[in-house]
Amino acid sequence: MERGWILGVVCFAFMIVGAVHTVWQIFKIVELDARSRGIKHPGLWGFLSANSNGASGLILYLIGRRNYPVISLSEKMKKEIDSRKRRVGVGLVFLAMGGAGLASLGILLG
């Protein structure tokens, strides 16, 4: 029984790490994109897009950014955005592994 609790905590930790990592990467991607488009308050847009319920902030940002063409996107910023997109995938893998582990434990210990 104790082994099940330990595995449950580890799987839950995987989920938390994956979720926090994914939200942070989305925040930074939106912030960099808003900065390259010259949108006012890029940090606020990053915060709203990463922390809104049901991704409404991200959808609002994606709709609103159409009015702002890319002004200055350096090669360094483009590489950083691409790197952060890959990191989102890593965060989602951690989230899925933790969820699959918890589901498996629930079935096995059920």
Biopython code that builds the backbone (N, CA, C, O; Angstrom):
import numpy as np
from Bio.PDB.StructureBuilder import StructureBuilder

atoms = [
    (1, "MET", "N", (0.823, -1.198, 0.000)),
    (1, "MET", "CA", (0.000, 0.000, 0.000)),
    (1, "MET", "C", (0.865, 1.259, 0.000)),
    (1, "MET", "O", (0.542, 2.238, -0.674)),
    (2, "GLU", "N", (1.955, 1.234, 0.750)),
    (2, "GLU", "CA", (2.808, 2.405, 0.834)),
    (2, "GLU", "C", (3.487, 2.688, -0.505)),
    (2, "GLU", "O", (3.691, 3.847, -0.867)),
    (3, "ARG", "N", (3.830, 1.654, -1.224)),
    (3, "ARG", "CA", (4.457, 1.821, -2.529)),
    (3, "ARG", "C", (3.503, 2.535, -3.495)),
    (3, "ARG", "O", (3.937, 3.338, -4.320)),
    (4, "GLY", "N", (2.226, 2.245, -3.390)),
    (4, "GLY", "CA", (1.222, 2.893, -4.228)),
    (4, "GLY", "C", (1.138, 4.392, -3.962)),
    (4, "GLY", "O", (0.997, 5.186, -4.892)),
    (5, "TRP", "N", (1.225, 4.775, -2.691)),
    (5, "TRP", "CA", (1.204, 6.200, -2.349)),
    (5, "TRP", "C", (2.421, 6.918, -2.913)),
    (5, "TRP", "O", (2.309, 8.024, -3.442)),
    (6, "ILE", "N", (3.573, 6.288, -2.801)),
    (6, "ILE", "CA", (4.806, 6.904, -3.304)),
    (6, "ILE", "C", (4.728, 7.071, -4.817)),
    (6, "ILE", "O", (5.065, 8.132, -5.343)),
    (7, "LEU", "N", (4.292, 6.045, -5.508)),
    (7, "LEU", "CA", (4.158, 6.143, -6.967)),
    (7, "LEU", "C", (3.111, 7.189, -7.355)),
    (7, "LEU", "O", (3.275, 7.895, -8.349)),
    (8, "GLY", "N", (2.050, 7.284, -6.579)),
    (8, "GLY", "CA", (1.028, 8.293, -6.840)),
    (8, "GLY", "C", (1.576, 9.699, -6.700)),
    (8, "GLY", "O", (1.280, 10.569, -7.519)),
    (9, "VAL", "N", (2.369, 9.925, -5.672)),
    (9, "VAL", "CA", (2.973, 11.246, -5.465)),
    (9, "VAL", "C", (3.951, 11.567, -6.587)),
    (9, "VAL", "O", (3.996, 12.700, -7.065)),
    (10, "VAL", "N", (4.730, 10.584, -7.009)),
    (10, "VAL", "CA", (5.683, 10.801, -8.106)),
    (10, "VAL", "C", (4.937, 11.137, -9.406)),
    (10, "VAL", "O", (5.327, 12.053, -10.130)),
    (11, "CYS", "N", (3.885, 10.406, -9.689)),
    (11, "CYS", "CA", (3.104, 10.680, -10.910)),
    (11, "CYS", "C", (2.442, 12.053, -10.836)),
    (11, "CYS", "O", (2.397, 12.779, -11.828)),
    (12, "PHE", "N", (1.933, 12.403, -9.668)),
    (12, "PHE", "CA", (1.326, 13.719, -9.496)),
    (12, "PHE", "C", (2.374, 14.814, -9.676)),
    (12, "PHE", "O", (2.085, 15.856, -10.265)),
    (13, "ALA", "N", (3.581, 14.587, -9.176)),
    (13, "ALA", "CA", (4.667, 15.556, -9.352)),
    (13, "ALA", "C", (5.009, 15.717, -10.828)),
    (13, "ALA", "O", (5.267, 16.831, -11.284)),
    (14, "PHE", "N", (5.015, 14.617, -11.580)),
    (14, "PHE", "CA", (5.250, 14.696, -13.024)),
    (14, "PHE", "C", (4.202, 15.583, -13.686)),
    (14, "PHE", "O", (4.520, 16.404, -14.546)),
    (15, "MET", "N", (2.954, 15.408, -13.274)),
    (15, "MET", "CA", (1.879, 16.217, -13.855)),
    (15, "MET", "C", (2.054, 17.694, -13.522)),
    (15, "MET", "O", (1.887, 18.544, -14.395)),
    (16, "ILE", "N", (2.382, 18.006, -12.294)),
    (16, "ILE", "CA", (2.557, 19.400, -11.883)),
    (16, "ILE", "C", (3.718, 20.036, -12.629)),
    (16, "ILE", "O", (3.601, 21.154, -13.129)),
    (17, "VAL", "N", (4.846, 19.323, -12.705)),
    (17, "VAL", "CA", (6.014, 19.852, -13.419)),
    (17, "VAL", "C", (5.668, 20.088, -14.884)),
    (17, "VAL", "O", (6.019, 21.129, -15.440)),
    (18, "GLY", "N", (4.990, 19.144, -15.510)),
    (18, "GLY", "CA", (4.614, 19.297, -16.917)),
    (18, "GLY", "C", (3.664, 20.465, -17.134)),
    (18, "GLY", "O", (3.809, 21.213, -18.101)),
    (19, "ALA", "N", (2.697, 20.627, -16.245)),
    (19, "ALA", "CA", (1.729, 21.718, -16.394)),
    (19, "ALA", "C", (2.386, 23.073, -16.204)),
    (19, "ALA", "O", (2.160, 23.986, -16.998)),
    (20, "VAL", "N", (3.194, 23.219, -15.166)),
    (20, "VAL", "CA", (3.859, 24.496, -14.901)),
    (20, "VAL", "C", (4.829, 24.838, -16.027)),
    (20, "VAL", "O", (4.902, 25.984, -16.469)),
    (21, "HIS", "N", (5.566, 23.839, -16.483)),
    (21, "HIS", "CA", (6.522, 24.062, -17.572)),
    (21, "HIS", "C", (5.807, 24.502, -18.850)),
    (21, "HIS", "O", (6.264, 25.422, -19.529)),
    (22, "THR", "N", (4.707, 23.862, -19.176)),
    (22, "THR", "CA", (3.956, 24.210, -20.379)),
    (22, "THR", "C", (3.385, 25.624, -20.289)),
    (22, "THR", "O", (3.460, 26.385, -21.254)),
    (23, "VAL", "N", (2.823, 25.975, -19.155)),
    (23, "VAL", "CA", (2.256, 27.318, -18.979)),
    (23, "VAL", "C", (3.354, 28.373, -19.089)),
    (23, "VAL", "O", (3.148, 29.416, -19.710)),
    (24, "TRP", "N", (4.513, 28.111, -18.495)),
    (24, "TRP", "CA", (5.625, 29.069, -18.564)),
    (24, "TRP", "C", (6.085, 29.271, -20.006)),
    (24, "TRP", "O", (6.347, 30.398, -20.424)),
    (25, "GLN", "N", (6.182, 28.188, -20.758)),
    (25, "GLN", "CA", (6.633, 28.300, -22.149)),
    (25, "GLN", "C", (5.616, 29.066, -22.992)),
    (25, "GLN", "O", (6.005, 29.867, -23.841)),
    (26, "ILE", "N", (4.329, 28.835, -22.774)),
    (26, "ILE", "CA", (3.300, 29.577, -23.507)),
    (26, "ILE", "C", (3.390, 31.065, -23.167)),
    (26, "ILE", "O", (3.278, 31.916, -24.050)),
    (27, "PHE", "N", (3.594, 31.375, -21.888)),
    (27, "PHE", "CA", (3.769, 32.763, -21.470)),
    (27, "PHE", "C", (4.919, 33.411, -22.224)),
    (27, "PHE", "O", (4.768, 34.509, -22.760)),
    (28, "LYS", "N", (6.064, 32.742, -22.271)),
    (28, "LYS", "CA", (7.242, 33.328, -22.917)),
    (28, "LYS", "C", (7.064, 33.435, -24.440)),
    (28, "LYS", "O", (7.521, 34.409, -25.039)),
    (29, "ILE", "N", (6.415, 32.464, -25.070)),
    (29, "ILE", "CA", (6.184, 32.526, -26.517)),
    (29, "ILE", "C", (5.299, 33.718, -26.858)),
    (29, "ILE", "O", (5.606, 34.473, -27.780)),
    (30, "VAL", "N", (4.212, 33.894, -26.127)),
    (30, "VAL", "CA", (3.301, 35.011, -26.392)),
    (30, "VAL", "C", (3.997, 36.338, -26.110)),
    (30, "VAL", "O", (3.828, 37.298, -26.861)),
    (31, "GLU", "N", (4.769, 36.398, -25.044)),
    (31, "GLU", "CA", (5.492, 37.627, -24.724)),
    (31, "GLU", "C", (6.473, 38.001, -25.837)),
    (31, "GLU", "O", (6.539, 39.162, -26.239)),
    (32, "LEU", "N", (7.230, 37.030, -26.332)),
    (32, "LEU", "CA", (8.173, 37.297, -27.423)),
    (32, "LEU", "C", (7.447, 37.706, -28.702)),
    (32, "LEU", "O", (7.883, 38.620, -29.403)),
    (33, "ASP", "N", (6.349, 37.035, -29.001)),
    (33, "ASP", "CA", (5.588, 37.365, -30.205)),
    (33, "ASP", "C", (4.998, 38.764, -30.116)),
    (33, "ASP", "O", (5.045, 39.525, -31.083)),
    (34, "ALA", "N", (4.445, 39.103, -28.958)),
    (34, "ALA", "CA", (3.864, 40.436, -28.784)),
    (34, "ALA", "C", (4.948, 41.509, -28.875)),
    (34, "ALA", "O", (4.719, 42.578, -29.440)),
    (35, "ARG", "N", (6.105, 41.232, -28.331)),
    (35, "ARG", "CA", (7.205, 42.188, -28.400)),
    (35, "ARG", "C", (7.660, 42.387, -29.853)),
    (35, "ARG", "O", (7.964, 43.508, -30.259)),
    (36, "SER", "N", (7.706, 41.302, -30.631)),
    (36, "SER", "CA", (8.138, 41.420, -32.023)),
    (36, "SER", "C", (7.109, 42.154, -32.885)),
    (36, "SER", "O", (7.454, 42.697, -33.934)),
    (37, "ARG", "N", (5.862, 42.172, -32.452)),
    (37, "ARG", "CA", (4.815, 42.865, -33.203)),
    (37, "ARG", "C", (4.587, 44.290, -32.707)),
    (37, "ARG", "O", (3.802, 45.028, -33.302)),
    (38, "GLY", "N", (5.249, 44.683, -31.643)),
    (38, "GLY", "CA", (5.094, 46.031, -31.118)),
    (38, "GLY", "C", (3.801, 46.247, -30.354)),
    (38, "GLY", "O", (3.326, 47.378, -30.246)),
    (39, "ILE", "N", (3.231, 45.185, -29.826)),
    (39, "ILE", "CA", (2.001, 45.284, -29.042)),
    (39, "ILE", "C", (2.360, 45.810, -27.658)),
    (39, "ILE", "O", (3.352, 45.390, -27.062)),
    (40, "LYS", "N", (1.546, 46.732, -27.153)),
    (40, "LYS", "CA", (1.802, 47.284, -25.826)),
    (40, "LYS", "C", (1.606, 46.216, -24.751)),
    (40, "LYS", "O", (0.735, 45.354, -24.870)),
    (41, "HIS", "N", (2.407, 46.281, -23.728)),
    (41, "HIS", "CA", (2.345, 45.408, -22.552)),
    (41, "HIS", "C", (2.442, 43.920, -22.917)),
    (41, "HIS", "O", (1.506, 43.164, -22.654)),
    (42, "PRO", "N", (3.555, 43.492, -23.516)),
    (42, "PRO", "CA", (3.668, 42.079, -23.903)),
    (42, "PRO", "C", (3.626, 41.116, -22.719)),
    (42, "PRO", "O", (3.137, 39.994, -22.848)),
    (43, "GLY", "N", (4.139, 41.553, -21.563)),
    (43, "GLY", "CA", (4.083, 40.684, -20.385)),
    (43, "GLY", "C", (2.662, 40.418, -19.919)),
    (43, "GLY", "O", (2.334, 39.310, -19.492)),
    (44, "LEU", "N", (1.829, 41.435, -20.003)),
    (44, "LEU", "CA", (0.430, 41.268, -19.628)),
    (44, "LEU", "C", (-0.271, 40.299, -20.576)),
    (44, "LEU", "O", (-1.045, 39.448, -20.137)),
    (45, "TRP", "N", (-0.002, 40.427, -21.870)),
    (45, "TRP", "CA", (-0.608, 39.506, -22.831)),
    (45, "TRP", "C", (-0.134, 38.076, -22.595)),
    (45, "TRP", "O", (-0.914, 37.131, -22.712)),
    (46, "GLY", "N", (1.148, 37.923, -22.262)),
    (46, "GLY", "CA", (1.653, 36.594, -21.945)),
    (46, "GLY", "C", (0.967, 36.014, -20.725)),
    (46, "GLY", "O", (0.602, 34.839, -20.703)),
    (47, "PHE", "N", (0.794, 36.854, -19.702)),
    (47, "PHE", "CA", (0.121, 36.410, -18.485)),
    (47, "PHE", "C", (-1.328, 36.015, -18.758)),
    (47, "PHE", "O", (-1.784, 34.966, -18.304)),
    (48, "LEU", "N", (-2.047, 36.851, -19.495)),
    (48, "LEU", "CA", (-3.451, 36.554, -19.787)),
    (48, "LEU", "C", (-3.598, 35.285, -20.623)),
    (48, "LEU", "O", (-4.511, 34.493, -20.393)),
    (49, "SER", "N", (-2.712, 35.092, -21.583)),
    (49, "SER", "CA", (-2.841, 33.930, -22.451)),
    (49, "SER", "C", (-2.467, 32.640, -21.732)),
    (49, "SER", "O", (-3.017, 31.581, -22.035)),
    (50, "ALA", "N", (-1.542, 32.718, -20.787)),
    (50, "ALA", "CA", (-1.107, 31.506, -20.105)),
    (50, "ALA", "C", (-2.005, 31.142, -18.926)),
    (50, "ALA", "O", (-2.082, 29.970, -18.557)),
    (51, "ASN", "N", (-2.676, 32.108, -18.334)),
    (51, "ASN", "CA", (-3.383, 31.843, -17.087)),
    (51, "ASN", "C", (-4.895, 31.954, -17.165)),
    (51, "ASN", "O", (-5.558, 31.916, -16.128)),
    (52, "SER", "N", (-5.447, 32.086, -18.321)),
    (52, "SER", "CA", (-6.895, 32.237, -18.381)),
    (52, "SER", "C", (-7.572, 30.864, -18.411)),
    (52, "SER", "O", (-6.997, 29.878, -18.871)),
    (53, "ASN", "N", (-8.766, 30.833, -17.926)),
    (53, "ASN", "CA", (-9.536, 29.608, -17.882)),
    (53, "ASN", "C", (-10.083, 29.281, -19.267)),
    (53, "ASN", "O", (-10.718, 30.127, -19.898)),
    (54, "GLY", "N", (-9.845, 28.083, -19.736)),
    (54, "GLY", "CA", (-10.368, 27.661, -21.027)),
    (54, "GLY", "C", (-9.642, 28.272, -22.210)),
    (54, "GLY", "O", (-10.181, 28.277, -23.316)),
    (55, "ALA", "N", (-8.446, 28.783, -22.016)),
    (55, "ALA", "CA", (-7.612, 29.362, -23.074)),
    (55, "ALA", "C", (-8.255, 30.571, -23.745)),
    (55, "ALA", "O", (-7.919, 30.895, -24.884)),
    (56, "SER", "N", (-9.164, 31.234, -23.061)),
    (56, "SER", "CA", (-9.818, 32.399, -23.661)),
    (56, "SER", "C", (-8.834, 33.545, -23.871)),
    (56, "SER", "O", (-8.956, 34.287, -24.845)),
    (57, "GLY", "N", (-7.863, 33.702, -22.976)),
    (57, "GLY", "CA", (-6.867, 34.755, -23.144)),
    (57, "GLY", "C", (-5.986, 34.512, -24.350)),
    (57, "GLY", "O", (-5.642, 35.452, -25.066)),
    (58, "LEU", "N", (-5.612, 33.254, -24.588)),
    (58, "LEU", "CA", (-4.795, 32.916, -25.754)),
    (58, "LEU", "C", (-5.576, 33.147, -27.038)),
    (58, "LEU", "O", (-5.037, 33.675, -28.010)),
    (59, "ILE", "N", (-6.829, 32.758, -27.044)),
    (59, "ILE", "CA", (-7.665, 32.978, -28.230)),
    (59, "ILE", "C", (-7.842, 34.473, -28.483)),
    (59, "ILE", "O", (-7.779, 34.919, -29.629)),
    (60, "LEU", "N", (-8.060, 35.242, -27.431)),
    (60, "LEU", "CA", (-8.190, 36.683, -27.561)),
    (60, "LEU", "C", (-6.913, 37.302, -28.119)),
    (60, "LEU", "O", (-6.970, 38.188, -28.971)),
    (61, "TYR", "N", (-5.765, 36.837, -27.639)),
    (61, "TYR", "CA", (-4.489, 37.343, -28.159)),
    (61, "TYR", "C", (-4.318, 36.981, -29.638)),
    (61, "TYR", "O", (-3.916, 37.821, -30.443)),
    (62, "LEU", "N", (-4.621, 35.743, -29.987)),
    (62, "LEU", "CA", (-4.447, 35.317, -31.378)),
    (62, "LEU", "C", (-5.357, 36.094, -32.322)),
    (62, "LEU", "O", (-4.968, 36.381, -33.454)),
    (63, "ILE", "N", (-6.551, 36.436, -31.876)),
    (63, "ILE", "CA", (-7.450, 37.243, -32.701)),
    (63, "ILE", "C", (-6.941, 38.674, -32.797)),
    (63, "ILE", "O", (-6.930, 39.256, -33.882)),
    (64, "GLY", "N", (-6.521, 39.243, -31.678)),
    (64, "GLY", "CA", (-6.085, 40.632, -31.652)),
    (64, "GLY", "C", (-4.759, 40.888, -32.348)),
    (64, "GLY", "O", (-4.523, 41.998, -32.827)),
    (65, "ARG", "N", (-3.893, 39.892, -32.415)),
    (65, "ARG", "CA", (-2.578, 40.120, -33.014)),
    (65, "ARG", "C", (-2.618, 40.239, -34.526)),
    (65, "ARG", "O", (-1.639, 40.666, -35.138)),
    (66, "ARG", "N", (-3.729, 39.869, -35.135)),
    (66, "ARG", "CA", (-3.837, 39.979, -36.599)),
    (66, "ARG", "C", (-3.715, 41.419, -37.065)),
    (66, "ARG", "O", (-3.322, 41.669, -38.205)),
    (67, "ASN", "N", (-4.043, 42.363, -36.207)),
    (67, "ASN", "CA", (-3.960, 43.776, -36.570)),
    (67, "ASN", "C", (-2.540, 44.323, -36.478)),
    (67, "ASN", "O", (-2.297, 45.466, -36.866)),
    (68, "TYR", "N", (-1.605, 43.532, -35.973)),
    (68, "TYR", "CA", (-0.231, 43.981, -35.774)),
    (68, "TYR", "C", (0.731, 43.094, -36.571)),
    (68, "TYR", "O", (0.966, 41.949, -36.186)),
    (69, "PRO", "N", (1.285, 43.599, -37.666)),
    (69, "PRO", "CA", (2.263, 42.798, -38.408)),
    (69, "PRO", "C", (3.580, 42.704, -37.616)),
    (69, "PRO", "O", (3.846, 43.515, -36.729)),
    (70, "VAL", "N", (4.373, 41.720, -37.953)),
    (70, "VAL", "CA", (5.665, 41.551, -37.288)),
    (70, "VAL", "C", (6.574, 42.695, -37.704)),
    (70, "VAL", "O", (6.825, 42.908, -38.890)),
    (71, "ILE", "N", (7.066, 43.432, -36.706)),
    (71, "ILE", "CA", (7.924, 44.588, -36.973)),
    (71, "ILE", "C", (9.391, 44.189, -36.908)),
    (71, "ILE", "O", (10.147, 44.432, -37.848)),
    (72, "SER", "N", (9.783, 43.593, -35.825)),
    (72, "SER", "CA", (11.195, 43.245, -35.649)),
    (72, "SER", "C", (11.317, 41.872, -35.006)),
    (72, "SER", "O", (11.198, 41.734, -33.788)),
    (73, "LEU", "N", (11.550, 40.874, -35.816)),
    (73, "LEU", "CA", (11.759, 39.513, -35.327)),
    (73, "LEU", "C", (13.159, 39.104, -35.748)),
    (73, "LEU", "O", (13.389, 38.688, -36.884)),
    (74, "SER", "N", (14.086, 39.228, -34.816)),
    (74, "SER", "CA", (15.468, 38.876, -35.121)),
    (74, "SER", "C", (15.601, 37.357, -35.220)),
    (74, "SER", "O", (14.722, 36.608, -34.795)),
    (75, "GLU", "N", (16.698, 36.937, -35.779)),
    (75, "GLU", "CA", (16.952, 35.503, -35.911)),
    (75, "GLU", "C", (17.071, 34.849, -34.529)),
    (75, "GLU", "O", (16.662, 33.704, -34.338)),
    (76, "LYS", "N", (17.628, 35.583, -33.585)),
    (76, "LYS", "CA", (17.756, 35.074, -32.216)),
    (76, "LYS", "C", (16.383, 34.847, -31.590)),
    (76, "LYS", "O", (16.155, 33.818, -30.953)),
    (77, "MET", "N", (15.460, 35.811, -31.770)),
    (77, "MET", "CA", (14.113, 35.660, -31.210)),
    (77, "MET", "C", (13.371, 34.506, -31.885)),
    (77, "MET", "O", (12.638, 33.763, -31.232)),
    (78, "LYS", "N", (13.567, 34.364, -33.187)),
    (78, "LYS", "CA", (12.901, 33.279, -33.915)),
    (78, "LYS", "C", (13.385, 31.923, -33.409)),
    (78, "LYS", "O", (12.586, 31.003, -33.234)),
    (79, "LYS", "N", (14.690, 31.797, -33.175)),
    (79, "LYS", "CA", (15.225, 30.544, -32.645)),
    (79, "LYS", "C", (14.715, 30.275, -31.232)),
    (79, "LYS", "O", (14.431, 29.134, -30.869)),
    (80, "GLU", "N", (14.604, 31.336, -30.444)),
    (80, "GLU", "CA", (14.104, 31.154, -29.085)),
    (80, "GLU", "C", (12.640, 30.711, -29.089)),
    (80, "GLU", "O", (12.255, 29.849, -28.299)),
    (81, "ILE", "N", (11.830, 31.287, -29.964)),
    (81, "ILE", "CA", (10.421, 30.870, -30.066)),
    (81, "ILE", "C", (10.324, 29.420, -30.506)),
    (81, "ILE", "O", (9.526, 28.659, -29.959)),
    (82, "ASP", "N", (11.135, 29.025, -31.496)),
    (82, "ASP", "CA", (11.121, 27.627, -31.947)),
    (82, "ASP", "C", (11.556, 26.676, -30.835)),
    (82, "ASP", "O", (10.993, 25.593, -30.673)),
    (83, "SER", "N", (12.564, 27.095, -30.073)),
    (83, "SER", "CA", (13.031, 26.272, -28.955)),
    (83, "SER", "C", (11.937, 26.130, -27.903)),
    (83, "SER", "O", (11.732, 25.046, -27.356)),
    (84, "ARG", "N", (11.247, 27.211, -27.626)),
    (84, "ARG", "CA", (10.178, 27.159, -26.620)),
    (84, "ARG", "C", (8.994, 26.324, -27.099)),
    (84, "ARG", "O", (8.311, 25.703, -26.285)),
    (85, "LYS", "N", (8.745, 26.301, -28.396)),
    (85, "LYS", "CA", (7.684, 25.440, -28.930)),
    (85, "LYS", "C", (8.020, 23.975, -28.674)),
    (85, "LYS", "O", (7.141, 23.195, -28.310)),
    (86, "ARG", "N", (9.279, 23.595, -28.858)),
    (86, "ARG", "CA", (9.688, 22.219, -28.577)),
    (86, "ARG", "C", (9.574, 21.916, -27.083)),
    (86, "ARG", "O", (9.204, 20.807, -26.697)),
    (87, "ARG", "N", (9.891, 22.895, -26.253)),
    (87, "ARG", "CA", (9.798, 22.702, -24.809)),
    (87, "ARG", "C", (8.345, 22.517, -24.356)),
    (87, "ARG", "O", (8.087, 21.815, -23.378)),
    (88, "VAL", "N", (7.411, 23.135, -25.054)),
    (88, "VAL", "CA", (5.995, 22.906, -24.748)),
    (88, "VAL", "C", (5.675, 21.427, -24.933)),
    (88, "VAL", "O", (4.953, 20.837, -24.130)),
    (89, "GLY", "N", (6.211, 20.837, -25.986)),
    (89, "GLY", "CA", (6.009, 19.409, -26.225)),
    (89, "GLY", "C", (6.560, 18.557, -25.094)),
    (89, "GLY", "O", (5.937, 17.573, -24.696)),
    (90, "VAL", "N", (7.721, 18.929, -24.576)),
    (90, "VAL", "CA", (8.311, 18.195, -23.452)),
    (90, "VAL", "C", (7.409, 18.306, -22.218)),
    (90, "VAL", "O", (7.181, 17.319, -21.519)),
    (91, "GLY", "N", (6.905, 19.501, -21.959)),
    (91, "GLY", "CA", (6.005, 19.679, -20.826)),
    (91, "GLY", "C", (4.739, 18.846, -20.970)),
    (91, "GLY", "O", (4.247, 18.279, -19.994)),
    (92, "LEU", "N", (4.217, 18.775, -22.181)),
    (92, "LEU", "CA", (3.013, 17.970, -22.408)),
    (92, "LEU", "C", (3.291, 16.483, -22.239)),
    (92, "LEU", "O", (2.423, 15.736, -21.788)),
    (93, "VAL", "N", (4.501, 16.049, -22.597)),
    (93, "VAL", "CA", (4.872, 14.642, -22.384)),
    (93, "VAL", "C", (4.904, 14.334, -20.885)),
    (93, "VAL", "O", (4.401, 13.296, -20.457)),
    (94, "PHE", "N", (5.490, 15.227, -20.088)),
    (94, "PHE", "CA", (5.503, 15.025, -18.638)),
    (94, "PHE", "C", (4.082, 14.986, -18.087)),
    (94, "PHE", "O", (3.763, 14.153, -17.239)),
    (95, "LEU", "N", (3.245, 15.871, -18.561)),
    (95, "LEU", "CA", (1.858, 15.912, -18.111)),
    (95, "LEU", "C", (1.141, 14.604, -18.457)),
    (95, "LEU", "O", (0.416, 14.053, -17.627)),
    (96, "ALA", "N", (1.341, 14.112, -19.670)),
    (96, "ALA", "CA", (0.697, 12.864, -20.090)),
    (96, "ALA", "C", (1.245, 11.663, -19.326)),
    (96, "ALA", "O", (0.488, 10.762, -18.964)),
    (97, "MET", "N", (2.549, 11.643, -19.079)),
    (97, "MET", "CA", (3.135, 10.525, -18.323)),
    (97, "MET", "C", (2.584, 10.481, -16.902)),
    (97, "MET", "O", (2.257, 9.410, -16.391)),
    (98, "GLY", "N", (2.483, 11.645, -16.268)),
    (98, "GLY", "CA", (1.927, 11.682, -14.921)),
    (98, "GLY", "C", (0.477, 11.250, -14.894)),
    (98, "GLY", "O", (0.064, 10.514, -13.998)),
    (99, "GLY", "N", (-0.300, 11.699, -15.865)),
    (99, "GLY", "CA", (-1.703, 11.316, -15.930)),
    (99, "GLY", "C", (-1.879, 9.845, -16.202)),
    (99, "GLY", "O", (-2.743, 9.204, -15.605)),
    (100, "ALA", "N", (-1.071, 9.294, -17.099)),
    (100, "ALA", "CA", (-1.150, 7.867, -17.397)),
    (100, "ALA", "C", (-0.738, 7.038, -16.177)),
    (100, "ALA", "O", (-1.326, 5.992, -15.902)),
    (101, "GLY", "N", (0.262, 7.508, -15.460)),
    (101, "GLY", "CA", (0.693, 6.806, -14.259)),
    (101, "GLY", "C", (-0.372, 6.815, -13.187)),
    (101, "GLY", "O", (-0.619, 5.792, -12.549)),
    (102, "LEU", "N", (-1.004, 7.950, -12.980)),
    (102, "LEU", "CA", (-2.084, 8.020, -11.986)),
    (102, "LEU", "C", (-3.265, 7.150, -12.385)),
    (102, "LEU", "O", (-3.867, 6.485, -11.542)),
    (103, "ALA", "N", (-3.596, 7.153, -13.674)),
    (103, "ALA", "CA", (-4.705, 6.317, -14.141)),
    (103, "ALA", "C", (-4.367, 4.826, -13.944)),
    (103, "ALA", "O", (-5.214, 4.040, -13.521)),
    (104, "SER", "N", (-3.147, 4.465, -14.251)),
    (104, "SER", "CA", (-2.724, 3.076, -14.075)),
    (104, "SER", "C", (-2.768, 2.665, -12.611)),
    (104, "SER", "O", (-3.224, 1.571, -12.275)),
    (105, "LEU", "N", (-2.291, 3.550, -11.745)),
    (105, "LEU", "CA", (-2.341, 3.252, -10.315)),
    (105, "LEU", "C", (-3.771, 3.128, -9.819)),
    (105, "LEU", "O", (-4.077, 2.274, -8.987)),
    (106, "GLY", "N", (-4.647, 3.985, -10.334)),
    (106, "GLY", "CA", (-6.038, 3.899, -9.944)),
    (106, "GLY", "C", (-6.668, 2.583, -10.342)),
    (106, "GLY", "O", (-7.477, 2.024, -9.601)),
    (107, "ILE", "N", (-6.302, 2.089, -11.505)),
    (107, "ILE", "CA", (-6.836, 0.803, -11.966)),
    (107, "ILE", "C", (-6.239, -0.342, -11.167)),
    (107, "ILE", "O", (-6.955, -1.249, -10.743)),
    (108, "LEU", "N", (-4.919, -0.301, -10.958)),
    (108, "LEU", "CA", (-4.251, -1.417, -10.269)),
    (108, "LEU", "C", (-4.597, -1.478, -8.786)),
    (108, "LEU", "O", (-4.794, -2.561, -8.234)),
    (109, "LEU", "N", (-4.671, -0.327, -8.150)),
    (109, "LEU", "CA", (-4.931, -0.320, -6.698)),
    (109, "LEU", "C", (-6.407, -0.202, -6.373)),
    (109, "LEU", "O", (-6.835, -0.449, -5.246)),
    (110, "GLY", "N", (-7.185, 0.185, -7.393)),
    (110, "GLY", "CA", (-8.574, 0.459, -7.352)),
    (110, "GLY", "C", (-9.421, -0.071, -6.325)),
    (110, "GLY", "O", (-10.624, 0.189, -6.323)),
]
sb = StructureBuilder()
sb.init_structure("model")
sb.init_model(0)
sb.init_chain("A")
sb.init_seg("    ")
for serial, (resi, resn, name, xyz) in enumerate(atoms, 1):
    if name == "N":
        sb.init_residue(resn, " ", resi, " ")
    sb.init_atom(name, np.array(xyz, "f"), 0.0, 1.0, " ", f" {name:<3s}", serial, name[0])
structure = sb.get_structure()
